[in-house]
Amino acid sequence: MMRLLVAALVLGTMGSVPASAGELRVGAAREVITPPPGTPMAGYYFERAAEEVHDDLFAKAIVIESGEMRAALVALDVITTTRDLVVDARRAIEEATGIPGDHVMISATHAHTGPVIADRSRRSQSLGGGSDLSQRYREGLPAKIAEAVRRADAAKVPAKASAARGSESSIAFNRRFHMVDGSVGWNPGKRNPRIVKPAGVIDPSVPIVYFESLDGDPLAVYVNYAVHLDNVGGPAISADLPHTLSKLIAEFKGPEVVTVFTAGCCGDINHIDVFWAEPQKGFENAARMGIILAAEVLRNWPKLEDVEDVALRIDREMVALPLPEISPEDVPEAEAVVERHRSGSTPQPSFLETVNAYKVLDVAARDGEPNEVEVQVIALGDLIAWVSLPGEIFVELGLEIKQDSPFQHTIIAELANGSIGYIPSRRAHGQGNYEVVSARCAEGSGEMLVDAAVRMLKALHGEAIKE
């Protein structure tokens, strides 16, 4: 354990960037990133390919400039980000705009109706990521992300920012439940009589940041909410909930406004109310959720408060997260399970056997090297801070960060600047089931991320107060 702690400290803080006060300038843009037909789609443990497009996927970017400092907030309508993708996109952004790559936060909305984002993981390679279409999509994505940022940067105008926070508790639910046999179940099904109660909470907060020109022209709306985007399934490309959210805000503020949605900490949160018998699936439910979330944003529009201090402060840390323990014997067993799963031979492995097998192979491939992940904070004055976290984060970890953050509006974007998959809390590790079985990091890793985020938040806020 001491060796891992030392590794975390050696990777350590990358050093905060000093504040830059001055006129606030903001630009926003979106770039279509819809994949071609036939592209393997992400989200599940079986292969499927895109057959049609229900609505386009976008890379959406907001560029914020204060004095000599610039930062970019980017959201992608895809399942995840990978570290290699972020490195490539940041390099392209820096070349196109001069914005330092370390000042760019790139997150995924976690839509399950988008393309596989090819990487070196065994699951990605086995379930479509190794295909020519997936490889070509991944190779072309950094340039499209950079183009969104370039256009946003070129569109900057003198601007002002305002912020508010809503609360919406009717479309997000903890998907882990205490069961009558003493276990903790995962997605146990609607009206399951064996459910006792939820095993966790939700985060109902809806942070809203609005940017407009000094002439009152709308530029961008940033909305964050903690819920899995898994309404639709099937072979049609869709951004899920953010499609309706963006459409409705555009009806209110005009077609030029860019609505950026990011996923809060929702590793154990989904859209399914198990106590409601009606099905909750398909484009209809995605639209329903988008309408409700848009209504909450618009309901709180009169509560937007101007941001007076617009100095930008940026910090980031690389944190070494330990690997879960596996034994040498686990690897050949995992290979056999994956082969049975892929070939369709009978008997098929159980779902959790399959999940564990892919995890074992990914962990073994690291050859003992811990996961080096990034936590980033971009602060606007002493009021707003955006935090990136590198995976599907359990909700209680996000709530801990918000509770300990000195910023009034602390906005956490998960699946940002790379992802290592599920990151459960210590409490959840003792309960087991899907997310814990899937986790590529050891118990306590989530709390290490909380510590890093809170440390940077306090330091940046302290700098703001001193000035």
C-alpha positions as CSV (number, residue, x, y, z in Angstrom):
1,M,0.0,0.0,0.0
2,M,2.9,2.4,0.8
3,R,4.3,1.8,-2.7
4,L,1.0,2.8,-4.3
5,L,0.7,5.9,-2.1
6,V,4.1,6.9,-3.2
7,A,3.2,6.3,-6.8
8,A,0.2,8.6,-6.4
9,L,2.4,11.3,-4.9
10,V,5.1,10.9,-7.6
11,L,2.5,11.3,-10.4
12,G,1.0,13.9,-8.1
13,T,-0.2,17.4,-8.9
14,M,0.7,18.8,-12.2
15,G,0.7,22.3,-10.8
16,S,-2.1,24.8,-10.8
17,V,-2.3,27.5,-13.5
18,P,-2.4,31.0,-12.0
19,A,-5.6,33.1,-12.3
20,S,-6.1,35.3,-15.3
21,A,-8.6,38.1,-14.7
22,G,-10.0,40.3,-17.4
23,E,-12.8,40.5,-19.9
24,L,-14.8,37.3,-20.2
25,R,-15.0,36.1,-23.8
26,V,-17.0,32.9,-24.7
27,G,-17.7,31.0,-27.9
28,A,-19.5,27.7,-28.5
29,A,-19.9,25.3,-31.4
30,R,-21.0,21.8,-32.3
31,E,-19.7,19.3,-34.8
32,V,-21.5,16.2,-36.1
33,I,-19.8,13.0,-35.1
34,T,-22.5,10.5,-36.2
35,P,-20.8,7.2,-37.4
36,P,-21.7,5.6,-40.8
37,P,-24.1,2.7,-41.1
38,G,-22.6,-0.6,-40.0
39,T,-20.4,0.8,-37.3
40,P,-20.4,-1.4,-34.2
41,M,-22.4,0.1,-31.4
42,A,-21.4,0.3,-27.7
43,G,-23.1,-0.3,-24.4
44,Y,-23.6,-4.0,-23.9
45,Y,-22.0,-7.5,-23.9
46,F,-23.1,-8.4,-27.3
47,E,-22.4,-7.1,-30.8
48,R,-24.8,-4.9,-32.8
49,A,-24.2,-2.5,-35.7
50,A,-25.8,0.9,-36.6
51,E,-28.6,0.5,-39.1
52,E,-30.2,4.0,-39.1
53,V,-29.9,7.4,-37.5
54,H,-32.7,8.6,-35.2
55,D,-30.8,11.8,-34.3
56,D,-27.2,13.0,-34.9
57,L,-24.4,12.7,-32.4
58,F,-22.3,15.8,-31.7
59,A,-19.1,17.0,-30.2
60,K,-20.1,20.2,-28.4
61,A,-17.6,22.7,-27.2
62,I,-17.6,25.9,-25.0
63,V,-14.4,28.0,-25.0
64,I,-13.9,30.4,-22.1
65,E,-11.3,33.1,-22.2
66,S,-10.5,35.4,-19.3
67,G,-7.5,37.7,-19.7
68,E,-4.8,35.6,-21.3
69,M,-6.2,32.3,-20.1
70,R,-8.4,30.0,-22.2
71,A,-10.2,26.7,-21.4
72,A,-12.5,24.4,-23.3
73,L,-15.3,22.3,-22.1
74,V,-16.2,19.5,-24.5
75,A,-19.0,16.9,-24.4
76,L,-19.2,13.9,-26.8
77,D,-22.5,12.0,-27.5
78,V,-20.7,8.7,-27.1
79,I,-20.3,5.9,-24.5
80,T,-16.9,6.8,-23.1
81,T,-13.6,8.6,-23.6
82,T,-10.3,6.8,-23.7
83,R,-7.0,8.2,-22.6
84,D,-5.5,7.8,-26.0
85,L,-8.5,9.6,-27.6
86,V,-8.1,12.5,-25.2
87,V,-4.4,12.8,-25.8
88,D,-4.9,12.9,-29.5
89,A,-7.8,15.3,-29.4
90,R,-5.9,17.7,-27.0
91,R,-2.9,17.6,-29.3
92,A,-5.1,18.5,-32.3
93,I,-6.9,21.2,-30.3
94,E,-3.6,22.8,-29.3
95,E,-2.4,22.8,-32.9
96,A,-5.6,24.3,-34.1
97,T,-6.2,27.0,-31.4
98,G,-3.2,27.3,-29.2
99,I,-5.3,26.4,-26.2
100,P,-3.1,24.2,-24.0
101,G,-4.2,20.6,-24.0
102,D,-4.2,20.5,-20.2
103,H,-6.9,23.3,-20.3
104,V,-9.3,21.1,-22.2
105,M,-11.9,18.9,-20.4
106,I,-13.4,16.2,-22.7
107,S,-16.2,14.1,-21.4
108,A,-18.7,11.5,-22.7
109,T,-22.5,11.6,-22.1
110,H,-22.5,7.8,-21.9
111,A,-25.1,7.3,-24.7
112,H,-25.6,3.6,-25.3
113,T,-26.8,4.2,-28.8
114,G,-23.5,5.4,-30.3
115,P,-20.4,3.8,-31.6
116,V,-17.8,1.6,-29.9
117,I,-14.9,3.8,-29.0
118,A,-12.1,1.5,-30.0
119,D,-9.2,1.0,-27.5
120,R,-6.9,-1.8,-26.5
121,S,-9.3,-3.4,-23.9
122,R,-10.3,-7.0,-24.5
123,R,-14.0,-6.1,-24.5
124,S,-13.7,-3.4,-27.0
125,Q,-11.6,-5.6,-29.3
126,S,-14.0,-8.5,-29.0
127,L,-17.2,-6.6,-29.4
128,G,-16.6,-4.5,-32.5
129,G,-13.7,-2.2,-31.6
130,G,-11.3,-4.2,-33.7
131,S,-13.4,-3.7,-36.9
132,D,-12.2,-1.5,-39.7
133,L,-15.2,0.8,-39.3
134,S,-14.5,1.3,-35.6
135,Q,-10.9,1.9,-36.1
136,R,-11.5,4.5,-38.8
137,Y,-14.2,6.2,-36.7
138,R,-11.7,6.4,-33.7
139,E,-8.9,7.7,-36.0
140,G,-11.1,10.5,-37.3
141,L,-12.7,11.6,-34.1
142,P,-9.9,13.8,-32.6
143,A,-10.0,16.0,-35.7
144,K,-13.8,16.5,-35.4
145,I,-13.4,17.3,-31.7
146,A,-10.7,19.8,-32.5
147,E,-12.9,21.4,-35.2
148,A,-15.7,22.0,-32.7
149,V,-13.2,23.7,-30.3
150,R,-11.6,25.7,-33.2
151,R,-15.0,27.0,-34.3
152,A,-16.0,27.8,-30.7
153,D,-12.7,29.6,-30.2
154,A,-13.2,31.6,-33.4
155,A,-16.7,32.5,-32.3
156,K,-15.7,34.1,-29.0
157,V,-17.4,37.4,-28.1
158,P,-17.4,39.5,-24.9
159,A,-19.8,37.7,-22.6
160,K,-21.2,37.2,-19.2
161,A,-21.9,34.1,-17.2
162,S,-24.7,33.2,-14.8
163,A,-25.4,30.1,-12.7
164,A,-28.2,28.3,-10.9
165,R,-29.0,24.9,-9.5
166,G,-32.2,22.9,-9.9
167,S,-33.3,19.6,-8.4
168,E,-35.0,16.8,-10.2
169,S,-35.6,13.5,-8.4
170,S,-38.2,11.8,-10.6
171,I,-36.1,10.5,-13.5
172,A,-33.1,9.0,-11.7
173,F,-33.0,6.0,-9.4
174,N,-30.3,4.0,-7.7
175,R,-30.2,0.6,-9.5
176,R,-28.7,-1.4,-6.6
177,F,-31.2,-2.8,-4.0
178,H,-31.2,-4.7,-0.8
179,M,-33.0,-8.0,-1.4
180,V,-34.9,-10.3,1.0
181,D,-32.1,-12.9,0.9
182,G,-29.6,-10.3,2.3
183,S,-27.8,-9.7,-1.0
184,V,-27.5,-6.5,-3.0
185,G,-29.2,-6.9,-6.3
186,W,-28.5,-5.0,-9.6
187,N,-31.3,-4.0,-11.9
188,P,-33.6,-6.6,-10.2
189,G,-36.6,-5.8,-12.5
190,K,-39.8,-3.9,-12.1
191,R,-42.2,-4.8,-9.2
192,N,-39.8,-7.5,-8.0
193,P,-41.3,-8.8,-4.8
194,R,-37.8,-9.7,-3.4
195,I,-36.8,-6.0,-3.3
196,V,-36.5,-4.5,0.2
197,K,-35.2,-1.0,-0.5
198,P,-32.6,0.9,-2.6
199,A,-29.0,0.2,-1.5
200,G,-27.9,3.8,-2.3
201,V,-29.0,7.3,-3.0
202,I,-29.2,9.6,-6.1
203,D,-27.9,13.1,-6.8
204,P,-30.9,15.2,-7.8
205,S,-29.0,18.4,-8.5
206,V,-29.2,20.0,-11.9
207,P,-26.3,22.6,-12.2
208,I,-26.9,25.2,-14.9
209,V,-24.4,27.6,-16.3
210,Y,-25.5,30.1,-19.0
211,F,-23.3,32.2,-21.2
212,E,-24.6,35.1,-23.3
213,S,-23.0,38.0,-25.1
214,L,-23.0,41.5,-23.6
215,D,-25.7,42.3,-26.2
216,G,-27.9,39.5,-24.7
217,D,-27.5,37.0,-27.5
218,P,-27.5,33.4,-26.1
219,L,-24.2,31.5,-26.6
220,A,-24.3,28.3,-24.5
221,V,-26.0,26.4,-21.7
222,Y,-24.1,23.8,-19.7
223,V,-26.4,21.3,-18.0
224,N,-25.2,18.4,-15.8
225,Y,-27.2,15.5,-14.4
226,A,-26.4,12.1,-12.8
227,V,-28.2,9.4,-14.8
228,H,-27.2,6.6,-17.2
229,L,-28.2,7.3,-20.8
230,D,-29.6,3.9,-21.6
231,N,-33.1,4.5,-22.6
232,V,-33.2,3.2,-26.2
233,G,-31.0,0.3,-27.1
234,G,-31.4,-1.2,-30.6
235,P,-29.6,-0.4,-33.9
236,A,-30.6,3.3,-34.3
237,I,-28.0,6.0,-33.5
238,S,-29.2,8.5,-31.0
239,A,-27.9,10.9,-28.4
240,D,-30.7,9.8,-26.0
241,L,-32.0,12.4,-23.5
242,P,-29.7,15.2,-24.6
243,H,-31.3,15.3,-28.0
244,T,-34.7,16.4,-26.5
245,L,-33.0,18.6,-23.9
246,S,-31.1,20.5,-26.6
247,K,-34.1,20.8,-28.9
248,L,-36.3,22.3,-26.1
249,I,-33.7,24.8,-24.9
250,A,-33.2,25.9,-28.5
251,E,-37.0,26.6,-28.7
252,F,-36.6,28.9,-25.7
253,K,-33.3,30.6,-26.4
254,G,-33.1,30.3,-30.2
255,P,-31.5,27.8,-32.7
256,E,-27.9,29.1,-32.3
257,V,-27.6,28.3,-28.6
258,V,-25.4,25.3,-27.9
259,T,-26.6,23.1,-25.1
260,V,-23.8,21.0,-23.5
261,F,-25.0,18.1,-21.4
262,T,-22.6,16.1,-19.2
263,A,-23.1,13.1,-17.0
264,G,-22.7,13.5,-13.3
265,C,-21.6,10.6,-11.1
266,C,-24.1,7.9,-12.1
267,G,-22.2,4.6,-12.0
268,D,-25.0,3.2,-9.9
269,I,-27.8,5.4,-11.2
270,N,-30.3,4.7,-14.0
271,H,-33.7,5.8,-15.3
272,I,-35.7,2.8,-14.2
273,D,-38.3,3.2,-11.4
274,V,-38.8,-0.4,-10.2
275,F,-41.9,0.5,-8.4
276,W,-43.7,1.7,-11.6
277,A,-45.0,-1.2,-13.7
278,E,-45.0,0.6,-17.0
279,P,-42.1,-0.1,-19.4
280,Q,-39.4,2.6,-19.5
281,K,-37.6,2.0,-22.8
282,G,-37.2,3.5,-26.2
283,F,-37.2,6.9,-27.8
284,E,-40.4,7.8,-26.0
285,N,-38.9,7.5,-22.6
286,A,-35.7,9.3,-23.7
287,A,-38.0,12.2,-24.9
288,R,-40.0,12.1,-21.6
289,M,-36.8,12.4,-19.6
290,G,-35.5,15.2,-21.8
291,I,-38.7,17.1,-21.4
292,I,-38.6,16.8,-17.6
293,L,-34.9,17.8,-17.4
294,A,-35.5,20.7,-19.8
295,A,-38.5,21.8,-17.7
296,E,-36.3,21.8,-14.5
297,V,-33.6,23.9,-16.3
298,L,-36.2,26.4,-17.5
299,R,-38.0,26.5,-14.2
300,N,-34.8,27.7,-12.6
301,W,-34.0,30.2,-15.3
302,P,-35.2,33.1,-13.2
303,K,-32.8,32.0,-10.4
304,L,-29.7,32.5,-12.6
305,E,-27.2,34.7,-10.7
306,D,-24.5,36.6,-12.5
307,V,-20.9,35.5,-12.0
308,E,-18.9,38.6,-11.1
309,D,-15.4,37.0,-10.7
310,V,-14.5,35.6,-14.1
311,A,-10.8,34.7,-13.5
312,L,-10.0,31.2,-14.8
313,R,-8.0,28.8,-12.6
314,I,-7.0,25.3,-13.7
315,D,-5.3,22.4,-12.0
316,R,-4.9,18.7,-12.6
317,E,-3.4,15.6,-11.0
318,M,-2.5,12.2,-12.3
319,V,-3.4,9.6,-9.7
320,A,-2.2,6.0,-9.6
321,L,-5.2,3.8,-8.8
322,P,-4.2,0.3,-7.7
323,L,-5.4,-2.8,-9.6
324,P,-7.8,-5.4,-8.2
325,E,-6.2,-8.7,-7.2
326,I,-6.2,-11.5,-9.6
327,S,-4.3,-14.8,-9.6
328,P,-2.4,-16.4,-12.5
329,E,-4.9,-19.2,-12.7
330,D,-7.7,-16.7,-13.4
331,V,-6.3,-15.8,-16.8
332,P,-6.7,-19.1,-18.7
333,E,-10.1,-19.5,-17.1
334,A,-11.1,-16.0,-18.3
335,E,-9.8,-16.8,-21.8
336,A,-12.1,-19.8,-21.9
337,V,-15.1,-17.9,-20.7
338,V,-14.5,-15.2,-23.4
339,E,-14.2,-17.8,-26.1
340,R,-17.4,-19.5,-25.0
341,H,-19.2,-16.1,-24.9
342,R,-17.9,-15.1,-28.4
343,S,-18.5,-18.4,-30.1
344,G,-22.0,-18.8,-28.8
345,S,-21.2,-22.4,-27.6
346,T,-23.3,-24.0,-25.0
347,P,-23.5,-23.7,-22.1
348,Q,-23.1,-20.0,-22.3
349,P,-21.3,-18.4,-19.3
350,S,-23.5,-16.3,-17.0
351,F,-23.5,-12.6,-17.4
352,L,-21.3,-12.0,-14.3
353,E,-18.9,-14.7,-15.4
354,T,-18.5,-12.9,-18.7
355,V,-18.1,-9.5,-17.0
356,N,-15.5,-10.9,-14.7
357,A,-13.6,-12.6,-17.5
358,Y,-13.1,-9.4,-19.5
359,K,-12.1,-7.6,-16.3
360,V,-9.5,-10.3,-15.5
361,L,-7.9,-10.1,-19.0
362,D,-7.7,-6.3,-18.9
363,V,-6.1,-6.3,-15.4
364,A,-3.7,-9.0,-16.4
365,A,-2.6,-7.0,-19.5
366,R,-1.4,-4.2,-17.2
367,D,1.2,-6.5,-15.8
368,G,0.9,-4.9,-12.3
369,E,1.1,-1.3,-13.5
370,P,-1.6,0.8,-11.7
371,N,-4.1,2.8,-13.6
372,E,-2.8,6.3,-14.2
373,V,-5.8,8.6,-14.4
374,E,-6.4,12.3,-14.5
375,V,-8.5,14.5,-12.2
376,Q,-8.9,18.0,-13.5
377,V,-10.5,21.2,-12.1
378,I,-11.4,24.2,-14.1
379,A,-12.7,27.1,-11.9
380,L,-14.4,30.3,-12.9
381,G,-13.9,32.8,-10.1
382,D,-14.9,31.7,-6.7
383,L,-18.4,30.5,-7.7
384,I,-18.1,27.7,-10.3
385,A,-15.8,24.7,-10.6
386,W,-15.9,21.9,-13.2
387,V,-14.4,18.6,-12.0
388,S,-13.4,15.7,-14.3
389,L,-13.5,12.1,-13.1
390,P,-12.1,9.2,-15.2
391,G,-14.9,6.5,-15.2
392,E,-18.4,5.6,-14.1
393,I,-18.3,6.9,-10.6
394,F,-20.6,5.8,-7.8
395,V,-23.0,8.7,-6.8
396,E,-21.9,8.9,-3.2
397,L,-18.3,9.7,-4.3
398,G,-19.6,12.7,-6.3
399,L,-21.7,13.8,-3.4
400,E,-18.7,13.7,-1.1
401,I,-16.8,16.0,-3.5
402,K,-19.7,18.4,-3.6
403,Q,-20.1,18.3,0.1
404,D,-16.5,19.2,0.7
405,S,-16.1,21.7,-2.1
406,P,-16.0,25.4,-1.2
407,F,-17.5,26.3,-4.6
408,Q,-21.2,27.1,-4.6
409,H,-21.6,25.3,-7.9
410,T,-19.4,22.2,-8.2
411,I,-20.1,20.4,-11.4
412,I,-18.7,16.9,-11.9
413,A,-18.3,15.4,-15.4
414,E,-17.6,11.7,-15.3
415,L,-16.2,9.6,-18.1
416,A,-13.9,12.6,-18.7
417,N,-10.3,12.8,-19.9
418,G,-10.3,9.0,-20.2
419,S,-12.1,6.3,-18.4
420,I,-11.2,3.0,-16.7
421,G,-14.8,1.9,-16.3
422,Y,-16.7,1.5,-13.0
423,I,-15.3,3.1,-9.9
424,P,-17.4,2.0,-6.9
425,S,-17.3,3.3,-3.4
426,R,-15.7,1.3,-0.5
427,R,-19.2,0.6,0.8
428,A,-20.3,-0.9,-2.5
429,H,-17.2,-3.1,-2.7
430,G,-18.4,-5.0,0.3
431,Q,-21.8,-5.5,-1.4
432,G,-20.6,-6.9,-4.7
433,N,-22.6,-7.4,-7.9
434,Y,-22.1,-6.1,-11.4
435,E,-20.2,-2.8,-11.0
436,V,-17.9,-4.2,-8.4
437,V,-17.2,-7.4,-10.5
438,S,-16.5,-5.1,-13.5
439,A,-14.2,-2.6,-11.7
440,R,-10.6,-2.4,-13.1
441,C,-9.4,-0.7,-10.0
442,A,-9.1,-1.8,-6.4
443,E,-11.3,-0.9,-3.4
444,G,-10.5,2.6,-2.2
445,S,-9.7,4.0,-5.6
446,G,-12.9,6.1,-5.7
447,E,-11.9,7.7,-2.4
448,M,-8.5,8.5,-3.8
449,L,-10.2,10.5,-6.6
450,V,-12.3,12.3,-4.1
451,D,-9.3,13.3,-2.1
452,A,-7.5,14.6,-5.2
453,A,-10.5,16.6,-6.4
454,V,-11.2,18.2,-3.0
455,R,-7.6,19.1,-2.5
456,M,-7.5,21.0,-5.8
457,L,-10.9,22.6,-5.2
458,K,-9.9,24.0,-1.9
459,A,-6.6,25.2,-3.2
460,L,-8.1,27.0,-6.2
461,H,-10.9,28.5,-4.1
462,G,-8.3,29.7,-1.6
463,E,-6.5,31.5,-4.4
464,A,-9.7,33.1,-5.6
465,I,-10.5,34.4,-2.1
466,K,-7.0,35.8,-1.6
467,E,-7.4,37.9,-4.7
